[in-house]
Amino acid sequence: MNVAVLGAGNGGQTMAADLTLQGHRVSLYEMPEFAGPLQTLFKNKVITLSGFLEGRAEIHCMTTDLAEAIRDADIIFIPLPASAHRNYANALADHVKDGQVIVLMPGTLGSLTFKRIFKEKGVTADVAICETSSLAYDTRIEEPGRIHVFATNPDLLFGVMPSSKTDEAYKLASSFYSLKKVDDVLACGLHSLNPVLHIPGCILNSARIERSKGQFYLYEEGITPCVAKVMEQFEEERKALVETLGYPFMSLAEELAEGREPRSIWEEVNGCESLEFIKGPTSLKNRYFTEDIPYGLTAWIALADLLSADVPVMRSLQMLGSILIGYDMADMVRTKADMGIDGLDRDALQAYVHDF
């Protein structure tokens, strides 16, 4: 298939190589202002994967021309942090065409921001805007064009807006990745576990992060029984939001248990081999702070406001986090206004994501 991958960072380079090796025709795009360090890669168009995935991929097209990148694309993947969503929504608005499927990986409810911007810019193309609960890869760039893949993440949750296009979009997207359909983008965004898994541990270990500059194990050392208690209260608030919207709830402990009877968060996190050797952030500028707080957590609080739900732990973590990362509360990004849902109630919100 013809695939556009937007953003040539860790996820983008990995995705472009992986999908090329699977036999797809991939166009990898980077915004001109970020393409400078990638000149050698743009010239030779070769990305080499090592680790969990291996191979040498010759990318069909590498470009800083967005129209060229997506012109023939059946599907458009955006494997970028939430901070890039506004810019890409504005840029894509002038180029998308009927039938294209856009996948934010991960989404963090960025699909709602895309819809707002597309509406404001008068986009009439019949597209589906989708999001996943996580990136498909745990991966790092060693140098441009040389990528080490630590693991792949199967069974990503997959939500579609409008939800009436779920089956159609899922059929296409699941030919590339292992996905699990959920009701809509709200159900997907509320089951992105990064805010629960990252924020309490990072905020409550912020002094250790500053002191050690990442030389400690976030989950093995940072998630102690008292930190896990905060995570459990956080989870209760997320559960209330999910159930108020009528979706089945999957807890962090259940996700980590992978099908067996879940234990407490403390037991599951400390018993998870895949988390055991992950070191903490090197600074408070890490995305666990600068993405998960102003985007992921703030989006959940915005939904809580619409649903008149009481979320004191979420609000406390947002307040503390804003101080740590130097944001005013007014700087929190994924707000009701940003997502275009200000003034909606529960029924209107669910109708809003069902149609486009």
C-alpha positions as CSV (number, residue, x, y, z in Angstrom):
1,M,0.0,0.0,0.0
2,N,0.9,3.7,-0.3
3,V,1.8,4.9,3.2
4,A,2.7,8.4,4.4
5,V,4.7,8.6,7.7
6,L,4.8,12.2,9.0
7,G,7.7,13.1,11.3
8,A,11.2,11.6,11.1
9,G,11.9,11.1,14.8
10,N,12.3,7.9,16.7
11,G,8.9,6.6,15.9
12,G,8.8,7.9,12.3
13,Q,12.1,6.5,11.2
14,T,11.3,3.1,12.8
15,M,7.9,3.0,11.2
16,A,9.1,4.0,7.8
17,A,11.7,1.2,7.8
18,D,9.5,-1.4,9.3
19,L,6.6,-0.8,6.9
20,T,9.1,-0.7,4.0
21,L,10.5,-4.0,5.0
22,Q,6.9,-5.4,5.1
23,G,6.6,-4.4,1.4
24,H,4.8,-1.1,1.5
25,R,5.6,2.0,-0.5
26,V,6.5,4.6,2.2
27,S,6.9,8.3,2.0
28,L,8.6,9.8,5.1
29,Y,8.0,13.5,5.7
30,E,9.7,15.9,7.9
31,M,8.9,19.6,8.3
32,P,11.6,21.8,6.7
33,E,12.6,23.5,9.9
34,F,13.5,20.1,11.4
35,A,15.2,18.5,8.4
36,G,18.6,20.0,8.7
37,P,20.3,17.2,10.8
38,L,18.7,14.6,8.4
39,Q,20.4,15.6,5.2
40,T,22.5,12.5,4.8
41,L,19.4,10.4,5.5
42,F,17.4,12.3,2.9
43,K,20.2,11.8,0.4
44,N,20.7,8.0,0.8
45,K,17.1,7.1,1.9
46,V,18.3,4.1,3.9
47,I,17.3,3.2,7.4
48,T,18.8,0.3,9.3
49,L,17.0,-1.4,12.2
50,S,18.7,-3.4,14.9
51,G,17.5,-5.1,18.1
52,F,14.0,-6.5,18.2
53,L,13.5,-5.7,14.5
54,E,16.3,-6.0,12.0
55,G,16.8,-5.0,8.4
56,R,18.0,-2.5,5.9
57,A,15.2,-0.5,4.4
58,E,15.4,1.7,1.3
59,I,12.7,4.3,1.7
60,H,10.6,5.0,-1.4
61,C,10.4,8.8,-0.8
62,M,11.8,11.2,1.8
63,T,10.6,14.7,1.5
64,T,9.9,18.1,3.1
65,D,6.9,18.6,0.8
66,L,3.8,17.6,2.6
67,A,1.6,17.5,-0.5
68,E,4.0,15.1,-2.1
69,A,4.2,12.9,0.9
70,I,0.4,12.3,1.2
71,R,-0.7,12.7,-2.4
72,D,-1.2,9.0,-3.1
73,A,-1.4,7.8,0.5
74,D,-4.1,5.3,1.5
75,I,-3.2,5.9,5.1
76,I,-1.3,8.6,7.0
77,F,0.5,7.8,10.2
78,I,1.6,10.5,12.6
79,P,3.9,8.8,15.2
80,L,4.7,12.0,17.0
81,P,4.3,13.6,20.5
82,A,1.1,15.4,21.3
83,S,2.9,18.7,21.0
84,A,3.0,18.2,17.2
85,H,-0.7,17.7,16.7
86,R,-1.8,21.3,16.2
87,N,0.9,22.0,13.6
88,Y,0.2,18.9,11.7
89,A,-3.6,19.4,11.7
90,N,-3.1,22.9,10.3
91,A,-0.7,21.7,7.7
92,L,-2.8,18.7,6.6
93,A,-6.0,20.7,6.3
94,D,-5.0,22.0,2.9
95,H,-4.0,18.6,1.5
96,V,-6.2,15.7,2.7
97,K,-8.6,14.1,0.3
98,D,-11.6,11.9,0.4
99,G,-11.0,8.4,1.7
100,Q,-7.8,9.0,3.5
101,V,-7.3,7.6,7.0
102,I,-5.2,9.6,9.5
103,V,-3.7,7.7,12.5
104,L,-2.2,9.5,15.5
105,M,0.1,7.1,17.2
106,P,-0.4,7.7,20.1
107,G,-3.4,10.0,20.1
108,T,-3.9,11.5,23.6
109,L,-7.3,12.7,22.3
110,G,-5.5,14.7,19.6
111,S,-8.1,13.5,17.2
112,L,-10.5,16.0,18.8
113,T,-7.9,18.8,18.2
114,F,-7.7,17.7,14.6
115,K,-11.4,17.8,14.2
116,R,-11.6,21.3,15.6
117,I,-8.9,22.6,13.3
118,F,-10.3,20.9,10.3
119,K,-13.7,22.4,11.0
120,E,-12.2,25.9,11.5
121,K,-10.3,25.6,8.2
122,G,-13.3,24.4,6.3
123,V,-12.0,20.9,5.4
124,T,-14.7,19.1,3.4
125,A,-12.7,15.9,2.6
126,D,-14.3,12.7,3.8
127,V,-11.5,11.4,6.1
128,A,-11.3,9.3,9.2
129,I,-9.2,10.6,12.1
130,C,-8.0,7.7,14.3
131,E,-5.8,7.4,17.3
132,T,-4.0,4.6,19.2
133,S,-3.3,4.2,22.9
134,S,0.4,4.0,22.4
135,L,3.3,4.0,19.9
136,A,3.8,0.7,18.2
137,Y,7.6,0.6,19.1
138,D,9.9,1.1,22.0
139,T,12.8,2.6,20.0
140,R,15.6,5.0,19.9
141,I,17.7,6.7,17.1
142,E,21.4,6.0,17.5
143,E,22.0,8.3,14.6
144,P,19.8,9.4,11.7
145,G,19.1,6.3,9.7
146,R,20.3,3.9,12.4
147,I,17.6,2.7,14.8
148,H,17.7,0.4,17.8
149,V,14.3,-1.2,18.5
150,F,13.9,-2.5,22.0
151,A,10.4,-4.0,21.6
152,T,7.1,-3.7,19.7
153,N,3.8,-3.1,21.4
154,P,0.9,-5.3,20.3
155,D,-2.8,-5.0,20.7
156,L,-2.9,-1.2,20.6
157,L,-6.3,0.3,21.3
158,F,-7.7,1.9,18.2
159,G,-10.4,4.6,18.2
160,V,-11.9,6.3,15.1
161,M,-13.7,9.6,14.5
162,P,-16.3,9.6,13.2
163,S,-17.0,6.3,15.1
164,S,-19.4,5.4,12.2
165,K,-16.2,4.7,10.2
166,T,-14.6,2.4,12.8
167,D,-15.0,-0.9,10.9
168,E,-13.7,0.6,7.6
169,A,-10.7,2.4,9.2
170,Y,-9.9,-0.6,11.4
171,K,-9.8,-3.0,8.4
172,L,-7.2,-0.8,6.7
173,A,-5.1,0.1,9.8
174,S,-5.0,-3.5,11.2
175,S,-3.2,-4.6,8.0
176,F,-0.2,-2.8,9.4
177,Y,-0.4,-3.3,13.2
178,S,-2.0,-5.5,15.9
179,L,-5.0,-3.3,17.0
180,K,-8.0,-3.7,19.2
181,K,-11.1,-1.7,18.3
182,V,-12.8,0.4,20.9
183,D,-16.1,2.3,20.7
184,D,-14.6,5.6,19.7
185,V,-11.7,8.0,20.3
186,L,-12.9,8.9,23.8
187,A,-12.6,5.3,24.9
188,C,-9.2,5.1,23.3
189,G,-7.9,8.3,24.9
190,L,-9.1,7.4,28.4
191,H,-7.2,4.1,28.1
192,S,-3.9,5.6,27.2
193,L,-2.0,4.5,30.4
194,N,1.0,6.9,30.2
195,P,-0.5,9.5,32.6
196,V,-1.2,6.9,35.2
197,L,2.0,5.0,34.7
198,H,4.3,8.1,34.5
199,I,2.9,11.2,36.3
200,P,2.6,10.1,39.9
201,G,5.9,8.3,39.9
202,C,7.7,11.2,38.2
203,I,6.2,14.0,40.3
204,L,6.7,12.2,43.6
205,N,10.3,11.4,42.5
206,S,11.1,14.8,41.0
207,A,13.9,15.5,43.4
208,R,15.5,12.2,42.7
209,I,15.2,12.8,39.0
210,E,17.0,16.2,39.3
211,R,19.7,14.7,41.6
212,S,20.4,11.5,39.7
213,K,19.8,12.8,36.1
214,G,18.0,9.6,35.3
215,Q,20.4,7.2,37.0
216,F,17.7,5.4,38.9
217,Y,15.0,2.9,38.0
218,L,11.7,4.7,37.7
219,Y,9.4,1.7,38.3
220,E,11.7,-0.6,40.4
221,E,12.8,2.1,42.8
222,G,10.4,5.0,42.2
223,I,7.1,3.2,42.5
224,T,7.0,2.3,46.2
225,P,3.9,1.3,48.1
226,C,3.0,4.9,49.0
227,V,3.4,6.1,45.4
228,A,1.3,3.1,44.2
229,K,-1.5,4.4,46.6
230,V,-1.6,7.6,44.7
231,M,-1.7,5.7,41.4
232,E,-4.7,3.7,42.7
233,Q,-6.6,6.8,43.6
234,F,-5.8,8.2,40.2
235,E,-7.1,5.0,38.7
236,E,-10.4,5.3,40.6
237,E,-10.9,8.8,39.1
238,R,-10.2,7.6,35.6
239,K,-12.5,4.6,36.1
240,A,-15.3,7.0,37.0
241,L,-14.8,8.9,33.8
242,V,-14.8,5.8,31.7
243,E,-17.9,4.3,33.3
244,T,-19.8,7.6,33.2
245,L,-19.3,7.5,29.4
246,G,-20.6,3.9,29.4
247,Y,-17.4,2.2,28.3
248,P,-15.9,-1.0,29.8
249,F,-12.9,-0.1,32.0
250,M,-9.5,-1.8,31.8
251,S,-7.3,-0.9,34.7
252,L,-3.5,-0.4,34.6
253,A,-3.2,-3.5,36.9
254,E,-5.3,-5.6,34.4
255,E,-3.2,-4.4,31.5
256,L,0.0,-5.4,33.3
257,A,-1.5,-8.7,34.3
258,E,-2.0,-9.6,30.7
259,G,-5.0,-11.9,31.1
260,R,-4.4,-13.4,34.6
261,E,-6.1,-12.2,37.8
262,P,-4.6,-8.8,38.5
263,R,-2.9,-7.9,41.8
264,S,-2.4,-4.4,43.2
265,I,-0.7,-1.8,41.2
266,W,2.3,-2.0,43.5
267,E,2.6,-5.8,42.9
268,E,2.0,-5.5,39.2
269,V,4.5,-2.7,38.5
270,N,7.2,-4.2,40.7
271,G,6.6,-7.7,39.2
272,C,6.7,-6.5,35.6
273,E,9.9,-7.7,33.8
274,S,9.4,-5.2,30.9
275,L,9.4,-2.3,33.4
276,E,12.1,-3.5,35.8
277,F,15.2,-2.1,34.0
278,I,13.7,1.2,32.6
279,K,15.6,4.1,34.0
280,G,13.9,7.4,35.1
281,P,13.8,10.6,33.0
282,T,17.1,12.5,32.9
283,S,15.4,15.8,33.7
284,L,12.0,17.4,34.3
285,K,11.9,18.4,30.6
286,N,11.3,14.8,29.7
287,R,8.1,14.0,27.9
288,Y,6.8,12.1,31.0
289,F,6.4,15.6,32.3
290,T,6.0,17.9,29.3
291,E,3.6,15.7,27.3
292,D,1.8,13.6,29.9
293,I,0.8,16.6,32.1
294,P,-0.2,19.4,29.8
295,Y,-1.8,17.0,27.2
296,G,-2.7,13.6,28.6
297,L,-3.7,14.6,32.1
298,T,-5.2,17.9,31.1
299,A,-7.5,16.2,28.5
300,W,-8.9,13.9,31.2
301,I,-9.5,16.9,33.5
302,A,-11.3,18.6,30.6
303,L,-13.6,15.6,30.2
304,A,-14.2,15.5,34.0
305,D,-15.3,19.2,33.8
306,L,-17.9,18.3,31.1
307,L,-19.1,15.3,33.0
308,S,-19.2,17.1,36.4
309,A,-16.9,14.5,37.8
310,D,-14.8,15.0,40.9
311,V,-11.1,14.4,40.2
312,P,-9.1,15.9,43.1
313,V,-6.0,13.7,42.6
314,M,-5.8,14.5,38.9
315,R,-6.1,18.2,39.7
316,S,-3.5,18.1,42.4
317,L,-1.0,16.3,40.1
318,Q,-1.7,18.9,37.4
319,M,-1.1,21.7,39.8
320,L,2.2,20.2,41.1
321,G,3.3,19.3,37.6
322,S,2.7,22.8,36.3
323,I,5.0,24.2,38.9
324,L,7.7,21.6,38.2
325,I,7.7,22.1,34.5
326,G,7.3,25.9,34.7
327,Y,3.8,26.1,33.2
328,D,1.1,28.5,34.3
329,M,-2.2,26.6,34.6
330,A,-3.4,28.6,31.7
331,D,-0.6,27.0,29.6
332,M,-2.1,23.5,29.9
333,V,-2.7,22.6,26.3
334,R,-5.3,19.9,25.8
335,T,-8.2,21.9,27.1
336,K,-11.9,21.8,26.2
337,A,-11.3,24.7,23.8
338,D,-8.4,23.0,22.2
339,M,-10.5,19.9,21.6
340,G,-13.5,21.9,20.4
341,I,-15.8,20.4,23.0
342,D,-16.4,23.4,25.3
343,G,-20.1,23.6,26.3
344,L,-21.0,20.0,25.5
345,D,-22.7,17.6,27.9
346,R,-22.2,13.9,27.9
347,D,-24.7,13.1,25.2
348,A,-23.6,15.9,22.9
349,L,-19.9,14.9,23.4
350,Q,-20.7,11.3,22.3
351,A,-22.7,12.5,19.4
352,Y,-19.8,14.8,18.5
353,V,-17.3,11.9,18.1
354,H,-19.8,9.8,16.2
355,D,-20.1,12.2,13.3
356,F,-17.7,14.4,11.5
